[in-house]
Amino acid sequence: MSLLQAKYISALYSGFRLMAPFDRYDLPAAGKIKWKIINDPNAYGYFHCDPELTIEISKGRCMHFSTISETLLHEMCHLSLYISGFKHWDAHGKTFYKLADKVSNLYGFDPKRL
């Protein structure tokens, strides 16, 4: 059995969106997001907003709970910035890393991995 299934990612997201720091961003419910499992050996995941909100997690890099969770939290940082109206929500700049560092510290992940 693989932990990397859309229904499990959706359930993790549903919990994380209610917890700090995501609880202050009014993130959409899991049912409003398209969940995709991809097979990209070069990427952990992606967040897309066009044509619909989509989070992709790659089975090429994420097969364990820790990497699945870290990747989901990473993509949720992008989603949070997008929802907040940041122009460069897709970049790994100062604003992204400020949020990612907060998430890493809160959840005990290595900030370099998130």
C-alpha positions in Angstrom: 0.0 0.0 0.0 1.3 3.4 -0.9 0.8 6.4 1.3 1.1 8.6 -1.8 -2.6 8.7 -2.9 -4.7 11.8 -3.6 -7.2 10.9 -0.9 -4.4 10.8 1.8 -2.8 14.0 0.5 -6.2 15.7 0.6 -6.7 14.5 4.2 -3.3 15.7 5.3 -4.0 19.1 3.7 -7.4 19.3 5.5 -5.6 19.0 8.8 -2.7 21.3 8.1 -4.9 24.1 6.8 -6.6 24.3 10.2 -3.3 24.5 12.0 -0.8 27.3 12.4 0.4 29.1 10.5 -2.0 28.2 7.7 -5.1 28.8 9.8 -4.6 32.6 9.2 -4.7 32.3 5.4 -8.3 31.2 4.8 -7.1 28.4 2.5 -9.7 26.7 0.4 -11.2 23.4 1.5 -9.5 20.2 0.1 -12.4 19.7 -2.3 -11.6 22.9 -4.1 -8.1 21.7 -5.0 -7.2 19.2 -7.7 -4.8 16.6 -6.3 -2.4 14.9 -8.7 0.3 12.2 -8.1 3.0 12.6 -10.8 6.1 10.7 -11.5 8.9 13.4 -11.9 12.2 12.2 -10.6 13.5 15.8 -10.6 10.8 17.4 -8.5 9.1 16.8 -5.2 5.9 18.7 -6.1 4.2 21.7 -7.6 1.4 24.2 -7.0 -0.5 25.5 -10.0 -3.3 28.0 -10.0 -4.3 28.0 -13.6 -6.7 26.8 -14.9 -7.6 25.5 -11.3 -5.9 25.2 -8.0 -3.7 22.1 -8.2 -1.2 20.5 -5.9 1.0 17.8 -7.4 3.2 15.5 -5.4 5.8 13.3 -7.2 6.1 9.6 -6.5 9.6 10.0 -8.1 10.8 11.8 -5.0 8.1 11.3 -2.3 7.4 7.9 -1.0 7.7 8.3 2.8 5.4 10.2 5.2 8.1 12.7 6.0 8.9 13.7 2.4 5.2 13.6 1.5 4.4 15.9 4.4 7.3 18.3 3.8 6.4 18.6 0.1 2.8 19.2 0.9 3.7 21.9 3.4 6.0 23.5 0.9 3.3 23.7 -1.7 0.9 25.0 0.9 3.4 27.9 1.5 3.0 28.8 -2.2 -0.8 28.4 -2.0 -0.9 30.7 1.1 1.1 33.4 -0.7 -1.1 33.0 -3.8 -4.3 33.3 -1.7 -2.8 36.4 0.0 -2.2 38.1 -3.3 1.6 38.1 -3.4 2.7 38.9 -6.9 5.6 36.4 -6.8 3.8 33.6 -4.9 5.6 31.0 -7.1 9.2 32.2 -6.3 11.5 31.1 -3.6 12.2 34.6 -2.3 12.4 36.3 1.0 8.6 36.2 1.6 8.4 32.5 0.8 11.3 31.6 3.0 9.9 33.6 5.9 6.8 31.5 5.8 8.7 28.2 5.1 11.1 28.8 8.0 8.1 29.3 10.3 6.5 26.1 9.1 9.8 24.2 9.4 10.4 25.4 12.9 6.8 24.6 14.0 6.7 21.1 12.5 10.3 20.2 13.1 11.5 19.8 9.6 14.9 20.8 8.3 14.4 24.3 6.8 16.7 23.5 3.9 14.3 20.7 2.9 11.2 22.8 3.0 
